[in-house]
Amino acid sequence: MQFKKLSEGFVSQRQPNTPTAVAAGSRCALAPGGEIVCTYMVQSKLGINDFKPMLSRSADGGKTWRDQGLIWPRLAEQWAIFGSISRSPSGDLFFFGARTVINQPGETFWSDATQGMKQNELFWAKSTDGGVTWTDPVEIPMPIPGSAEAPGAMCITRSGRWIGCYAPYNTFDPKVTVDRNQIVAVRSDDRGKTWKHNPMIRFPDLHSTGAEAWLIQLSDGRLLGTTWHLNQKDHSDHPNAFAISSDEGTTWTPMRSTGIMGQSTALAALPDGKALFLYNQRKHAKPGIWLAVVKPTETDFGVEANEIVWQAETRTQSGTTGEHSQWQDFSFGEPSVTILPDRTLLVTLWCVQPSGQGIRYAKLRMTS
């Protein structure tokens, strides 16, 4: 199995030294009418608490893009909003993520002292017209103390369960004790009215934590969850971790290693219980976005192919090592992959590269 690149370009290109100079996140979904809908965030500078979710559309399979603009213009000065789009089996689009109140323009959402994020809250929103209009964000009660890092999309299962995942983070308050040794899953069986939670992934090493996690429903009905796996004590990386659920997230298998030394993760389901596993690579191989085909079991990730599909010009903006603690110097990240109707693959990511910055895309075809 190999991946052939068909084309490459920008969904949205940002200009340096402008109020929205940095783009972050990039997730796509197919609208019921066939358009590709891509959501992403813009901010004035890495680390600043002013994320603004944007939306762009393509009616020609990703060749050209039209900027739809801010998703919630009237909330832009009140909330910093970060999240991802996904499509439900019925065709409705969902936006899941975290929002943080803005108390002062230019403030940061990160504390070096506590290694934590400003207290935020989870939310969901919905569109029934292909992303043209959206409901206001609806809060999901935080199930445990701490802030939430939730860049992954919500999964709407075929039975109608809503399920999302996030990594718990410290807050600005050093007195708040946060159980960071897990990736938390939140689920609702009544369309967001009430929520339950449990660990999607529980790390056996007490010093371990996760980041930039993702979950999907496989073609055989199982759920697959993945995450970046880090050591809080010595800041080292472990191979990406995964877990499986056979009861739509009510219970999960023990954490297992994917065997892949990557960072941010994203997933898309393929036929026969297989999946596409997309991840950043800044430290352990050629820098860029890598894509694997996997057929996971409860104990083995089942990697069948694994190769780079977008190569970065620079690992980081100023030559740092690319460790998690140096995230404000990253020069690309948070990729996603969408399977288009013609079976081509659309990979998107944010980048700050010498050749341009913004939301970049690459179209691929799988070949045997």
C-alpha positions in Angstrom: 0.0 0.0 0.0 1.4 3.4 -1.0 0.1 7.0 -1.2 0.4 9.0 -4.4 0.2 12.8 -4.1 -2.2 14.3 -6.7 -2.1 18.0 -5.8 -1.1 20.4 -3.0 -2.1 24.0 -2.1 -3.7 26.2 0.5 -7.2 26.1 1.9 -6.5 29.5 3.4 -3.2 31.4 3.4 -2.4 33.9 6.1 -0.2 37.0 5.9 2.5 37.6 8.5 2.2 40.5 11.0 -1.6 40.8 10.6 -4.3 40.5 13.3 -5.0 36.9 12.2 -1.5 35.9 11.2 -1.5 32.4 12.7 -3.9 29.6 11.6 -4.4 26.5 13.8 -6.3 23.2 13.5 -7.8 22.1 10.2 -10.7 19.6 10.0 -12.9 18.7 7.0 -16.2 17.1 6.5 -18.5 16.4 3.5 -21.7 18.5 3.5 -24.9 16.7 2.3 -24.7 18.6 -1.0 -21.2 17.3 -1.8 -19.2 20.4 -0.8 -16.1 19.9 1.4 -16.4 22.0 4.5 -13.1 22.9 6.3 -13.0 24.5 9.7 -9.9 26.0 11.3 -8.9 28.6 13.8 -7.0 31.9 13.4 -5.3 33.8 16.1 -3.0 36.9 16.4 -0.1 34.9 17.8 0.8 31.5 19.1 -0.2 31.3 22.8 -2.7 34.2 22.7 -6.2 33.5 24.0 -8.1 34.7 20.9 -8.8 31.6 18.7 -11.5 32.4 16.2 -13.1 29.5 14.3 -13.4 30.0 10.5 -14.9 28.0 7.7 -14.0 27.5 4.1 -15.7 25.5 1.4 -14.8 23.7 -1.8 -17.3 22.6 -4.5 -14.7 21.0 -6.8 -13.1 18.3 -4.6 -10.6 20.6 -3.0 -9.1 22.3 -6.1 -10.4 25.7 -5.1 -11.7 27.1 -1.8 -14.1 29.9 -0.9 -13.8 31.6 2.5 -17.1 31.6 4.4 -15.6 33.5 7.3 -16.2 33.4 11.0 -18.5 30.7 12.3 -19.7 32.8 15.3 -18.9 36.5 14.5 -20.8 37.9 17.6 -18.8 35.6 20.0 -15.4 36.4 18.6 -14.4 39.0 21.2 -16.0 37.1 24.1 -14.7 33.6 23.7 -11.6 32.0 22.3 -13.0 28.8 20.6 -11.0 25.8 19.4 -12.5 22.7 18.0 -13.2 20.4 15.1 -15.9 19.5 12.6 -17.4 16.1 11.9 -20.3 14.6 10.0 -23.0 12.4 11.6 -24.5 9.4 9.8 -27.6 11.5 9.1 -25.5 14.2 7.4 -25.7 16.8 10.1 -22.4 18.5 10.9 -21.1 18.9 14.4 -18.5 21.1 16.0 -16.9 19.9 19.2 -14.1 21.5 21.2 -13.3 23.9 24.1 -13.9 27.6 24.6 -12.2 30.0 27.0 -13.6 33.3 28.1 -11.5 36.4 27.0 -11.0 38.7 29.9 -8.5 41.0 28.3 -7.3 41.4 24.7 -3.9 40.0 24.1 -3.9 37.7 27.2 -2.4 34.3 27.1 -4.2 31.0 27.6 -1.0 29.3 28.9 0.8 29.4 32.2 4.5 28.4 32.3 4.3 28.4 36.1 1.6 25.7 36.3 2.2 24.2 32.9 -1.6 24.7 32.4 -4.2 26.3 30.4 -6.7 29.0 31.4 -9.8 27.3 32.8 -12.1 26.5 29.8 -15.2 24.4 29.1 -16.2 21.8 26.6 -19.0 22.5 24.1 -20.8 21.2 21.0 -22.7 22.9 18.2 -24.6 21.6 15.2 -25.5 22.6 11.6 -28.3 21.1 9.6 -27.6 23.0 6.4 -24.1 21.9 5.5 -22.3 24.4 7.8 -23.9 27.5 6.4 -25.5 28.3 9.8 -24.8 26.9 13.3 -26.5 26.7 16.6 -24.8 28.6 19.4 -22.2 26.6 21.3 -23.8 24.4 24.1 -21.7 23.7 27.2 -20.7 20.2 28.1 -20.2 20.1 31.9 -16.5 19.4 32.8 -16.5 15.9 34.3 -13.3 16.3 36.3 -11.2 19.2 37.6 -8.9 20.9 35.1 -9.0 22.4 31.7 -9.6 20.5 28.4 -7.4 20.2 25.3 -9.9 18.9 22.7 -8.7 19.3 19.1 -10.3 16.0 18.0 -13.7 15.8 16.3 -16.9 14.4 18.0 -18.0 10.9 16.8 -21.7 10.3 16.2 -22.1 6.6 16.2 -24.5 4.7 14.0 -26.8 4.0 17.0 -26.9 7.8 17.7 -24.5 8.1 20.7 -22.4 11.3 20.8 -18.9 10.8 22.0 -15.9 13.0 22.2 -12.5 12.9 23.9 -10.0 15.3 25.5 -6.8 15.5 27.4 -7.1 17.1 30.9 -4.6 19.9 31.6 -3.6 21.9 34.7 -5.2 25.3 35.1 -3.7 28.6 36.2 -4.6 27.7 39.8 -1.8 25.7 41.4 -4.3 24.5 44.0 -6.4 22.5 41.5 -5.3 18.9 41.3 -5.8 17.4 37.9 -5.8 13.7 37.0 -3.7 14.0 33.8 -2.9 10.3 33.6 -5.7 9.7 31.1 -7.6 10.7 28.0 -11.2 11.4 29.0 -14.2 10.4 26.9 -17.6 12.2 27.3 -20.7 10.6 25.9 -24.4 11.4 25.6 -27.3 9.2 24.6 -29.9 12.0 24.6 -28.5 14.4 22.1 -26.4 16.4 24.4 -28.9 16.9 27.3 -26.9 14.8 29.8 -23.4 13.4 29.7 -21.4 10.5 31.2 -17.6 10.1 31.2 -14.8 7.5 31.6 -11.2 7.2 30.6 -10.8 6.4 26.9 -7.1 5.7 27.6 -5.6 5.3 31.1 -1.8 5.3 31.1 -0.2 2.6 33.3 2.8 4.9 34.0 1.8 7.6 36.6 4.1 10.2 34.9 2.4 9.7 31.5 -0.2 12.0 29.9 -1.7 12.5 26.5 -2.4 15.3 24.0 -4.2 15.9 20.7 -6.3 12.7 20.9 -8.9 11.4 18.4 -11.6 8.8 18.2 -13.7 7.3 15.4 -16.2 4.4 14.8 -14.7 1.7 12.6 -16.7 0.0 9.9 -17.3 -3.0 12.1 -18.8 -0.9 14.9 -15.9 -0.7 17.3 -14.5 2.6 18.5 -10.8 3.4 18.0 -9.1 6.1 20.1 -5.5 7.3 19.7 -3.3 9.9 21.4 0.1 11.4 21.6 1.8 9.8 24.6 4.2 11.9 26.8 6.1 11.6 30.0 5.4 14.6 32.3 8.5 14.0 34.4 11.3 13.9 31.8 9.3 15.2 28.8 10.2 12.2 26.7 7.9 10.7 24.0 6.5 7.2 24.0 5.0 5.6 20.9 1.4 6.9 20.2 -1.1 5.0 22.3 -4.5 3.5 21.3 -7.5 1.7 22.9 -10.6 -0.1 21.5 -14.2 -0.1 22.6 -16.7 -2.8 21.5 -19.7 -1.2 23.3 -19.6 2.4 21.9 -17.4 3.8 24.6 -19.0 2.4 27.7 -15.8 0.4 28.4 -12.4 0.5 26.8 -9.5 -2.0 26.5 -6.3 -1.3 28.4 -3.9 1.1 26.6 -1.7 -0.4 24.0 1.2 1.0 22.0 0.8 1.7 18.3 4.5 1.2 17.8 4.7 4.5 16.0 6.8 7.4 17.4 4.6 10.4 16.4 2.9 13.3 18.0 -0.6 14.7 17.1 -3.1 12.1 15.9 -6.1 11.9 13.6 -8.2 9.1 12.3 -10.6 8.1 9.5 -12.4 4.8 9.0 -11.8 2.5 6.0 -13.7 -0.7 5.0 -13.1 -4.0 6.8 -12.3 -2.6 10.2 -9.3 -0.7 8.9 -8.4 2.9 9.6 -6.2 5.8 8.4 -3.9 7.0 11.1 -2.4 10.4 10.5 0.2 12.0 12.7 2.8 14.8 13.0 6.5 13.9 12.9 8.9 16.5 14.3 11.6 14.4 16.1 12.0 10.8 15.1 12.0 10.7 11.3 11.6 13.1 8.3 9.7 16.1 9.5 6.1 16.4 8.2 2.8 14.6 8.1 2.8 10.8 8.1 -0.1 8.5 7.2 -0.5 4.8 8.1 -3.1 2.2 7.2 -3.9 0.1 10.2 -6.2 -2.8 11.1 -6.3 -2.8 14.9 -7.1 -5.5 17.3 -7.4 -5.2 21.1 -3.7 -5.9 21.5 -2.0 -4.9 18.2 -2.4 -1.7 16.1 -1.9 -3.8 12.9 0.2 -1.3 10.8 0.0 -2.3 7.1 1.6 0.8 5.6 3.3 3.9 7.0 4.9 6.8 5.0 5.3 10.5 4.9 2.7 12.3 2.7 3.7 15.9 3.3 7.3 16.9 4.0 8.0 20.0 6.1 10.7 22.5 5.1 11.4 23.2 8.8 10.7 21.1 11.9 10.2 24.2 14.0 10.2 28.0 13.4 13.6 28.6 15.1 15.3 25.2 15.1 14.2 23.9 18.5 13.9 20.1 19.1 10.1 19.9 18.6 9.4 18.7 22.1 5.9 19.2 23.5 7.2 21.9 25.9 8.3 24.0 22.8 4.9 24.0 21.2 5.0 27.8 20.7 7.8 27.3 18.2 6.1 24.5 16.2 6.0 25.2 12.4 3.2 22.7 11.4 0.7 20.5 13.1 -2.8 19.2 13.9 -3.5 17.4 10.6 -6.7 15.6 9.6 -7.6 13.3 6.7 -11.0 13.1 4.9 -12.0 10.4 2.5 -13.7 12.0 -0.5 -16.5 10.4 -2.7 -14.0 9.4 -5.4 -11.9 7.6 -2.8 -9.1 10.2 -2.9 -7.8 11.5 0.5 -7.7 15.1 1.5 -5.1 15.8 4.2 -5.1 19.3 5.8 -2.8 20.9 8.4 -1.7 24.3 9.7 1.8 25.4 8.8 4.3 28.3 9.2 6.8 27.4 6.6 9.2 29.5 4.4 7.0 28.9 1.4 3.9 30.1 3.1 1.7 29.9 6.2 -1.9 29.1 6.8 -4.0 25.9 6.2 -2.4 23.7 3.7 -3.8 20.7 1.9 -2.6 17.7 0.0 -4.7 15.3 -2.1 -3.6 11.7 -2.2 -4.7 8.4 -3.8 -4.0 5.0 -2.2 -2.3 2.6 -4.5 -1.6 -1.1 -3.9 
